[in-house]
Amino acid sequence: MSDQTSCACPKCTCTVGDNAVERDGNLYCCQACATGHADGSTGCGHNCSCGE
């Protein structure tokens, strides 16, 4: 695992940890962020509105 500590989603303010989702060499705090909110979600489930 890399030493990246912030979610790679552009608007997300979450940190990533042991449960991070890896995609294309980047780490994301959840699957929604990893897919670019392709499911239409506006948040990541961590009190963040990064998908808006």
C-alpha positions in Angstrom: 0.0 0.0 0.0 1.3 3.5 -0.8 1.8 6.3 1.7 -1.1 8.3 0.3 -3.2 9.6 3.2 -6.0 11.6 1.5 -8.8 10.2 -0.7 -7.9 10.8 -4.4 -11.5 12.0 -5.1 -11.0 15.7 -6.1 -13.6 17.1 -3.7 -13.3 14.6 -0.9 -11.7 15.6 2.4 -11.5 12.1 3.9 -8.4 10.3 4.8 -7.7 6.7 3.6 -6.6 3.9 5.8 -6.3 0.1 5.8 -9.8 -0.2 4.2 -9.0 2.1 1.3 -10.2 1.1 -2.2 -7.4 1.1 -4.8 -8.0 2.1 -8.4 -5.6 3.0 -11.1 -2.8 3.4 -8.5 -4.8 5.8 -6.4 -6.5 5.3 -3.0 -10.1 6.2 -2.2 -12.0 6.2 1.0 -14.9 4.2 -0.5 -16.1 2.5 -3.7 -18.3 5.6 -4.7 -15.2 7.8 -4.8 -13.2 5.2 -6.6 -15.8 5.1 -9.4 -16.1 8.8 -9.6 -19.6 8.7 -8.1 -20.8 6.9 -11.3 -23.7 5.6 -9.2 -25.0 9.1 -8.8 -24.1 9.4 -5.1 -23.4 12.9 -3.8 -21.4 11.7 -0.8 -19.0 9.1 0.3 -20.8 8.0 3.5 -18.3 9.9 5.7 -20.3 13.2 6.2 -18.7 14.6 3.0 -20.5 15.9 -0.2 -17.7 15.2 -2.6 -20.0 13.8 -5.3 -21.9 17.0 -5.8 
